[in-house]
Amino acid sequence: MEENKRPLIGLVPLMDYQRASYWMLPGYMQGIEEAGGVPVMLPLTADKAALARLADTCDGFLFTGGQDVTPSVYGAAQTALCGETSPERDAMETELLALARAQDKPVLGICRGIQFLNAALGGTLWQDLPVEYPSEVNHHQTGAYDQPIHTVRLLPGTPLADLLGVDTLPVNSYHHQAIHKLAPGLAAMATAPDGIVEAVYEPGKRFVWAVQWHPEFSWKVSAESRKIFAAFVSAC
């Protein structure tokens, strides 16, 4: 990709409340860089003018993993099953997603990213899969996070199935919440063996995709993860 055409992609920062710090996993940036994009970590802000400037400047946005989505975002009461939340991220992402969709800027969501996208667009979430949706599928692996732990079925005719050209995909998994009711306007692209929706897109948009698994951990060893980053960067 020509240097002057490399897209600038804004990444929502990760928040560590214990250390009072913003941070970023290198895989988010490296996966984008390997695909030809220029990643930049954004400030954690809900300032509308600042986000409008960022929305005008960046060519696309990556909604990263992180804390649980605050249940009020999807109209639910928070239970003891819900983990740490980040109201600052909820506020920032609500505004940033609206701006990105209004300008048809590409969006890729990962882990929390798929959950937030679904919640913000009118869907709901399971607050804790082990209690509320127990199954034999391991959705929360420990160690070797670049290695697959279960498979997903790619739904025929969806952009992800067309991109990867396979029916099933081994994926890594590290989450305790997931999509419960799919948001109106979103369509599923992949499901786990227990029925949990693992990938979505918004038909009619240039590129609004999200996955529940972690290509930022697996891109070095997974051609499919690299293809997802490449499709995102290409759209940007």
SERO-4910 file (N, C-alpha, C, O; in steps of 0.05 Angstrom, whole numbers):
BEGIN
 pado doro    nc1    nc2    nc3   cac1   cac2   cac3    cc1    cc2    cc3    oc1    oc2    oc3
  Met    A     17    -24      0      0      0      0     18     25      0     37     27     15
  Glu    A     11     44    -17     27     68    -19     26     83      8      5     84     21
  Glu    A     49     95     16     51    108     42     29    129     46     17    131     67
  Asn    A     24    145     25      5    167     28    -24    158     27    -42    173     30
  Lys    A    -28    132     23    -55    121     22    -60    102     45    -82     91     47
  Arg    A    -41     99     63    -45     82     86    -66     95    105    -62    117    114
  Pro    A    -88     81    110   -109     93    126   -102     97    155    -87     81    167
  Leu    A   -111    118    167   -108    125    195   -131    113    211   -154    120    205
  Ile    A   -125     96    230   -146     81    244   -145     87    274   -124     81    286
  Gly    A   -166     97    285   -167    104    313   -176     80    330   -195     67    323
  Leu    A   -161     75    351   -167     53    370   -177     64    396   -165     82    408
  Val    A   -200     54    405   -210     62    432   -191     51    453   -184     28    453
  Pro    A   -182     68    471   -162     60    491   -173     40    511   -197     40    517
  Leu    A   -155     23    522   -162      6    544   -158     23    570   -140     40    571
  Met    A   -174     17    590   -173     33    615   -166     14    638   -180     -6    643
  Asp    A   -145     21    653   -137      7    678   -143     25    701   -128     44    706
  Tyr    A   -164     20    716   -172     37    738   -153     34    761   -148     54    776
  Gln    A   -142     10    765   -124      6    788    -98     23    785    -87     34    804
  Arg    A    -89     25    760    -65     41    755    -71     69    744    -53     84    739
  Ala    A    -96     75    742   -105    102    732    -91    108    706    -79    129    702
  Ser    A    -92     88    687    -78     92    662    -94     82    638   -110     64    640
  Tyr    A    -88     94    615    -97     84    589    -75     67    578    -52     72    583
  Trp    A    -82     45    564    -62     28    553    -72     14    528    -96     17    520
  Met    A    -55     -2    515    -63    -15    490    -48    -41    487    -23    -42    492
  Leu    A    -62    -63    480    -49    -88    473    -35    -85    446    -47    -74    427
  Pro    A    -10    -94    443      4    -89    418     -9   -103    394     -7    -93    372
  Gly    A    -23   -126    399    -35   -140    376    -55   -124    361    -58   -128    337
  Tyr    A    -70   -107    374    -89    -90    360    -74    -73    339    -83    -71    316
  Met    A    -53    -60    348    -37    -43    330    -22    -59    310    -21    -51    286
  Gln    A     -9    -80    318      7    -96    300     -9   -109    278     -1   -110    255
  Gly    A    -33   -119    285    -50   -131    265    -58   -110    244    -60   -117    220
  Ile    A    -64    -86    252    -71    -65    233    -46    -56    217    -48    -52    193
  Glu    A    -23    -54    230      1    -46    216      9    -67    195     16    -60    172
  Glu    A      7    -93    202     13   -114    183     -5   -113    159      3   -121    137
  Ala    A    -29   -104    163    -48   -102    141    -46    -76    125    -60    -72    105
  Gly    A    -28    -59    133    -23    -34    118    -36     -9    129    -36     11    116
  Gly    A    -47    -10    153    -58     13    165    -40     27    185    -19     16    192
  Val    A    -47     51    193    -32     66    213    -50     69    237    -69     86    237
  Pro    A    -45     53    259    -62     55    282    -54     77    301    -30     82    305
  Val    A    -73     90    314    -68    110    334    -87    105    357   -111    101    353
  Met    A    -77    106    382    -94    103    406   -107    130    411    -94    151    412
  Leu    A   -133    130    414   -148    155    419   -149    162    448   -143    145    465
  Pro    A   -154    187    455   -159    195    483   -185    184    492   -204    180    476
  Leu    A   -187    179    518   -213    170    529   -229    195    536   -225    207    556
  Thr    A   -247    201    518   -263    226    522   -291    223    510   -294    208    490
  Ala    A   -310    237    522   -337    238    510   -343    266    500   -365    272    494
  Asp    A   -322    283    499   -325    310    489   -334    309    459   -320    299    442
  Lys    A   -357    319    454   -369    317    427   -353    330    406   -350    320    384
  Ala    A   -342    354    412   -326    368    392   -300    353    386   -292    351    363
  Ala    A   -287    342    407   -263    326    403   -268    301    386   -253    295    368
  Leu    A   -290    287    393   -296    263    378   -304    269    350   -299    253    331
  Ala    A   -318    291    345   -325    299    318   -300    304    301   -299    296    278
  Arg    A   -280    317    314   -255    321    300   -241    295    293   -231    291    271
  Leu    A   -241    276    312   -229    250    308   -244    235    286   -232    221    269
  Ala    A   -271    237    287   -287    223    266   -281    233    238   -281    218    219
  Asp    A   -276    260    236   -269    271    211   -241    263    202   -236    260    178
  Thr    A   -223    260    221   -195    256    215   -188    227    209   -174    221    190
  Cys    A   -199    208    225   -192    180    222   -209    168    199   -231    176    193
  Asp    A   -197    147    187   -210    133    164   -226    110    174   -242     99    159
  Gly    A   -223    102    199   -238     79    210   -232     77    240   -214     91    250
  Phe    A   -247     59    253   -244     57    282   -245     28    291   -261     12    281
  Leu    A   -228     21    310   -228     -5    323   -238     -2    351   -227     12    367
  Phe    A   -260    -16    357   -272    -16    384   -260    -41    398   -267    -64    391
  Thr    A   -242    -36    417   -226    -57    429   -241    -72    451   -264    -66    457
  Gly    A   -227    -92    462   -238   -107    485   -236    -90    511   -228    -67    510
  Gly    A   -243   -102    533   -242    -87    558   -263    -95    577   -273   -118    578
  Gln    A   -271    -75    594   -290    -81    615   -318    -88    604   -323    -84    580
  Asp    A   -335    -98    621   -362   -104    613   -377    -78    606   -372    -57    616
  Val    A   -396    -81    587   -413    -59    580   -433    -54    603   -445    -73    613
  Thr    A   -436    -29    611   -455    -23    633   -483    -31    624   -492    -23    603
  Pro    A   -497    -48    640   -523    -58    632   -544    -37    625   -562    -42    609
  Ser    A   -541    -13    636   -560      9    629   -559     16    600   -578     26    589
  Val    A   -536     10    586   -534     16    558   -555     -1    542   -565      8    522
  Tyr    A   -561    -25    552   -581    -42    539   -606    -45    555   -621    -64    552
  Gly    A   -611    -26    573   -636    -24    587   -640    -46    608   -663    -53    614
  Ala    A   -619    -56    620   -621    -76    640   -610    -66    667   -594    -48    667
  Ala    A   -619    -79    688   -607    -73    714   -581    -89    718   -579   -111    709
  Gln    A   -562    -76    731   -537    -89    735   -539   -109    758   -548   -102    780
  Thr    A   -531   -134    753   -532   -154    774   -503   -160    784   -484   -149    774
  Ala    A   -501   -176    805   -475   -183    816   -459   -200    797   -435   -203    801
  Leu    A   -471   -210    776   -457   -226    756   -440   -209    738   -421   -219    725
  Cys    A   -447   -184    735   -433   -165    718   -406   -158    730   -404   -154    754
  Gly    A   -385   -157    714   -358   -150    723   -354   -120    724   -374   -105    722
  Glu    A   -329   -112    725   -323    -83    725   -332    -70    699   -329    -82    677
  Thr    A   -344    -47    701   -353    -32    678   -336     -7    674   -320      0    692
  Ser    A   -340      6    652   -325     31    646   -345     51    634   -348     53    610
  Pro    A   -358     67    652   -377     87    642   -364    106    622   -377    117    604
  Glu    A   -338    112    626   -324    130    608   -323    119    580   -327    133    560
  Arg    A   -317     93    578   -316     81    552   -344     79    540   -348     83    516
  Asp    A   -364     72    556   -392     71    546   -399     98    533   -411     99    512
  Ala    A   -393    120    547   -400    146    537   -385    153    512   -397    163    493
  Met    A   -359    148    512   -343    154    488   -352    138    464   -356    149    442
  Glu    A   -356    112    468   -363     94    446   -391    100    435   -396     96    411
  Thr    A   -409    108    453   -436    115    443   -434    138    423   -447    136    402
  Glu    A   -420    158    430   -417    181    412   -400    174    387   -408    182    365
  Leu    A   -378    160    391   -361    154    369   -374    135    349   -371    139    325
  Leu    A   -389    116    359   -403     97    341   -423    112    324   -426    107    300
  Ala    A   -438    131    337   -458    146    322   -445    163    300   -455    165    278
  Leu    A   -423    175    306   -408    191    287   -398    174    264   -400    182    241
  Ala    A   -386    152    271   -375    134    250   -396    124    232   -393    123    207
  Arg    A   -419    116    243   -441    105    226   -453    127    209   -461    122    186
  Ala    A   -455    151    220   -466    173    205   -449    180    181   -460    188    160
  Gln    A   -423    177    183   -404    183    161   -397    158    146   -381    159    127
  Asp    A   -409    136    153   -403    110    140   -373    104    141   -362     94    121
  Lys    A   -360    110    164   -333    102    168   -331     73    177   -348     65    193
  Pro    A   -312     58    167   -310     30    176   -306     27    206   -291     42    218
  Val    A   -318      6    217   -316      0    245   -311    -30    248   -324    -46    235
  Leu    A   -291    -37    265   -287    -65    272   -288    -67    302   -274    -52    316
  Gly    A   -305    -84    312   -307    -89    341   -295   -116    348   -299   -136    334
  Ile    A   -281   -117    371   -269   -142    380   -277   -146    410   -273   -128    426
  Cys    A   -288   -170    416   -295   -178    443   -315   -158    456   -339   -158    448
  Arg    A   -306   -140    474   -325   -119    484   -336   -104    460   -359    -95    461
  Gly    A   -321   -102    438   -330    -87    415   -356    -98    403   -374    -83    395
  Ile    A   -358   -125    401   -383   -136    390   -406   -133    410   -429   -128    403
  Gln    A   -399   -135    436   -420   -132    457   -430   -103    458   -454    -98    460
  Phe    A   -411    -84    456   -420    -56    456   -436    -49    431   -457    -36    433
  Leu    A   -427    -58    408   -442    -52    383   -470    -62    385   -489    -48    378
  Asn    A   -473    -87    395   -500    -99    398   -517    -83    417   -540    -78    412
  Ala    A   -505    -76    440   -520    -62    461   -528    -34    451   -551    -25    456
  Ala    A   -509    -20    438   -515      7    430   -536      9    408   -550     29    406
  Leu    A   -539    -13    393   -558    -12    371   -585    -26    378   -601    -31    361
  Gly    A   -588    -31    404   -614    -41    413   -617    -70    421   -638    -79    426
  Gly    A   -594    -84    421   -594   -112    430   -589   -114    460   -587    -93    474
  Thr    A   -587   -138    470   -581   -143    498   -558   -163    501   -550   -175    481
  Leu    A   -548   -165    525   -526   -183    531   -532   -201    554   -548   -195    572
  Trp    A   -520   -225    553   -518   -242    577   -497   -229    595   -475   -223    586
  Gln    A   -504   -225    621   -485   -212    639   -464   -232    649   -442   -224    657
  Asp    A   -470   -258    648   -450   -278    655   -458   -305    643   -476   -318    653
  Leu    A   -443   -313    623   -450   -338    609   -450   -363    627   -468   -378    626
  Pro    A   -429   -367    644   -429   -391    660   -454   -396    677   -463   -418    681
  Val    A   -466   -374    686   -490   -376    703   -515   -375    686   -534   -390    690
  Glu    A   -516   -356    667   -541   -351    652   -544   -367    627   -567   -371    618
  Tyr    A   -522   -377    617   -523   -393    592   -502   -415    593   -484   -415    576
  Pro    A   -504   -433    612   -483   -453    615   -482   -472    591   -503   -480    580
  Ser    A   -458   -479    582   -455   -498    560   -428   -512    563   -412   -505    580
  Glu    A   -423   -530    545   -398   -545    545   -376   -530    529   -353   -539    529
  Val    A   -383   -508    516   -364   -493    500   -348   -476    520   -359   -462    537
  Asn    A   -321   -477    517   -304   -461    534   -301   -433    522   -286   -429    502
  His    A   -315   -414    533   -314   -386    523   -293   -370    538   -289   -346    531
  His    A   -279   -382    557   -260   -366    574   -235   -383    578   -230   -394    600
  Gln    A   -218   -384    557   -194   -401    559   -173   -388    577   -174   -364    583
  Thr    A   -155   -404    586   -132   -394    603   -106   -401    589   -101   -425    584
  Gly    A    -90   -381    585    -64   -386    573    -65   -392    543    -85   -399    533
  Ala    A    -42   -388    530    -39   -393    501    -62   -379    485    -76   -393    470
  Tyr    A    -65   -354    490    -88   -340    479    -88   -337    448   -108   -328    436
  Asp    A    -65   -344    436    -65   -344    406    -75   -370    394    -77   -373    370
  Gln    A    -81   -390    412    -90   -416    403   -120   -419    404   -132   -409    423
  Pro    A   -132   -433    385   -161   -437    385   -170   -455    408   -155   -473    416
  Ile    A   -194   -450    418   -206   -466    439   -232   -478    432   -241   -498    444
  His    A   -246   -467    412   -271   -479    401   -274   -469    373   -258   -453    363
  Thr    A   -294   -479    359   -299   -472    332   -324   -454    330   -341   -453    349
  Val    A   -327   -440    308   -351   -425    302   -360   -434    274   -344   -441    257
  Arg    A   -386   -432    269   -397   -438    243   -402   -412    228   -416   -394    239
  Leu    A   -390   -409    205   -394   -384    189   -420   -387    173   -424   -407    160
  Leu    A   -437   -367    175   -463   -369    162   -461   -363    132   -449   -342    125
  Pro    A   -471   -380    115   -467   -377     86   -479   -351     76   -499   -341     85
  Gly    A   -464   -339     57   -474   -314     44   -467   -289     60   -474   -267     51
  Thr    A   -454   -292     83   -447   -268     98   -419   -259     89   -404   -274     78
  Pro    A   -413   -233     94   -387   -223     86   -363   -239     97   -343   -242     84
  Leu    A   -365   -248    122   -343   -262    134   -339   -289    121   -316   -297    116
  Ala    A   -361   -303    115   -359   -329    101   -347   -325     74   -331   -341     65
  Asp    A   -355   -304     60   -345   -298     33   -315   -292     35   -300   -300     17
  Leu    A   -307   -277     55   -279   -270     58   -261   -294     63   -240   -297     51
  Leu    A   -270   -311     82   -252   -333     91   -256   -358     75   -237   -374     73
  Gly    A   -279   -362     62   -283   -385     44   -283   -412     59   -277   -432     47
  Val    A   -292   -412     84   -294   -437     99   -321   -438    113   -334   -417    116
  Asp    A   -328   -462    121   -354   -465    135   -351   -463    166   -368   -453    179
  Thr    A   -328   -472    176   -322   -471    204   -295   -459    209   -277   -461    191
  Leu    A   -291   -447    232   -266   -433    238   -259   -438    267   -275   -433    285
  Pro    A   -235   -448    273   -226   -450    301   -219   -422    311   -205   -407    297
  Val    A   -228   -415    335   -224   -389    346   -214   -391    375   -220   -410    389
  Asn    A   -200   -370    384   -193   -367    412   -217   -353    426   -235   -342    412
  Ser    A   -217   -353    452   -241   -343    466   -234   -335    494   -222   -350    509
  Tyr    A   -242   -310    501   -236   -301    528   -257   -280    536   -252   -256    534
  His    A   -280   -290    544   -302   -271    551   -322   -286    569   -324   -310    569
  His    A   -336   -270    585   -357   -282    602   -384   -270    596   -405   -279    606
  Gln    A   -385   -250    579   -411   -239    569   -413   -243    539   -393   -249    526
  Ala    A   -437   -241    529   -441   -246    500   -468   -235    492   -485   -228    509
  Ile    A   -473   -235    466   -499   -226    455   -521   -245    465   -519   -269    463
  His    A   -542   -233    475   -566   -248    482   -587   -243    460   -592   -261    444
  Lys    A   -599   -219    459   -617   -212    438   -602   -196    417   -590   -176    424
  Leu    A   -602   -205    392   -587   -191    371   -601   -165    364   -626   -164    362
  Ala    A   -586   -144    361   -597   -117    356   -611   -117    329   -601   -129    310
  Pro    A   -633   -102    327   -645    -97    301   -625    -83    283   -612    -64    291
  Gly    A   -623    -92    258   -605    -79    240   -578    -93    238   -563    -89    219
  Leu    A   -572   -110    258   -548   -126    256   -555   -154    246   -577   -164    251
  Ala    A   -536   -167    233   -540   -195    224   -517   -212    233   -494   -203    234
  Ala    A   -523   -236    241   -502   -254    251   -486   -264    227   -496   -269    205
  Met    A   -459   -268    232   -441   -279    212   -429   -305    221   -419   -321    205
  Ala    A   -430   -310    248   -418   -335    258   -431   -342    285   -439   -324    300
  Thr    A   -433   -368    291   -444   -377    316   -427   -399    328   -415   -414    313
  Ala    A   -426   -400    354   -412   -422    368   -430   -446    368   -453   -445    363
  Pro    A   -418   -470    374   -434   -494    375   -458   -493    395   -477   -508    392
  Asp    A   -456   -476    415   -478   -473    434   -499   -452    426   -517   -446    441
  Gly    A   -495   -440    402   -514   -421    392   -507   -392    397   -520   -374    387
  Ile    A   -487   -386    413   -479   -358    419   -469   -345    393   -453   -357    378
  Val    A   -479   -321    387   -471   -306    364   -442   -296    368   -436   -283    388
  Glu    A   -425   -303    349   -396   -297    352   -386   -276    332   -364   -266    336
  Ala    A   -402   -269    312   -394   -248    294   -419   -235    282   -438   -249    276
  Val    A   -418   -209    277   -441   -195    266   -431   -174    246   -407   -167    245
  Tyr    A   -450   -164    230   -444   -141    213   -470   -125    209   -492   -135    215
  Glu    A   -467   -101    199   -490    -84    194   -494    -82    164   -479    -67    151
  Pro    A   -514    -96    153   -519    -94    124   -525    -65    117   -538    -51    131
  Gly    A   -515    -57     94   -521    -30     84   -499    -10     91   -498     12     80
  Lys    A   -481    -17    110   -459     -1    116   -434    -11    101   -432    -34     95
  Arg    A   -415      7     96   -391      0     82   -376    -22     96   -368    -42     83
  Phe    A   -372    -19    122   -359    -40    138   -364    -35    167   -351    -18    179
  Val    A   -384    -49    178   -388    -49    207   -389    -78    215   -410    -91    213
  Trp    A   -366    -89    224   -363   -117    231   -355   -118    261   -343   -100    271
  Ala    A   -361   -141    273   -350   -146    300   -348   -176    304   -365   -191    295
  Val    A   -328   -184    320   -324   -212    326   -320   -215    356   -310   -197    370
  Gln    A   -329   -238    367   -326   -243    396   -299   -254    403   -290   -251    426
  Trp    A   -285   -266    384   -259   -277    389   -237   -256    387   -243   -232    385
  His    A   -211   -264    386   -189   -245    390   -168   -247    369   -147   -259    373
  Pro    A   -173   -235    345   -152   -235    325   -127   -219    333   -106   -223    322
  Glu    A   -130   -201    353   -106   -187    362    -86   -205    376    -63   -198    378
  Phe    A    -96   -228    386    -78   -248    398    -68   -268    377    -46   -279    380
  Ser    A    -84   -273    357    -78   -296    339    -68   -288    312    -63   -306    295
  Trp    A    -66   -262    306    -59   -254    278    -33   -265    268    -29   -270    245
  Lys    A    -13   -270    286     13   -280    278     11   -309    268     26   -317    251
  Val    A     -7   -324    279     -9   -353    273    -33   -360    257    -36   -383    248
  Ser    A    -52   -341    253    -77   -347    239    -80   -330    214    -82   -306    215
  Ala    A    -80   -343    191    -85   -329    166   -112   -316    165   -116   -295    153
  Glu    A   -131   -329    178   -159   -318    179   -160   -293    195   -174   -274    187
  Ser    A   -145   -291    217   -144   -267    232   -132   -244    216   -141   -222    217
  Arg    A   -111   -251    201    -98   -230    184   -117   -221    163   -117   -197    155
  Lys    A   -133   -239    152   -152   -232    131   -173   -213    142   -182   -194    128
  Ile    A   -182   -217    167   -201   -198    180   -190   -170    182   -203   -151    176
  Phe    A   -165   -169    193   -152   -143    194   -149   -130    167   -153   -106    163
  Ala    A   -141   -146    147   -137   -136    120   -163   -126    108   -162   -105     94
  Ala    A   -185   -139    112   -210   -130    102   -218   -104    114   -229    -86    101
  Phe    A   -214   -101    140   -220    -76    154   -203    -54    144   -213    -32    137
  Val    A   -176    -58    142   -158    -37    133   -165    -29    104   -164     -6     97
  Ser    A   -171    -49     88   -178    -44     60   -204    -26     58   -205     -8     42
  Ala    A   -223    -32     75   -247    -16     76   -241     13     85   -254     32     75
  Cys    A   -222     16    103   -215     42    113   -200     58     91   -192     81     96
***
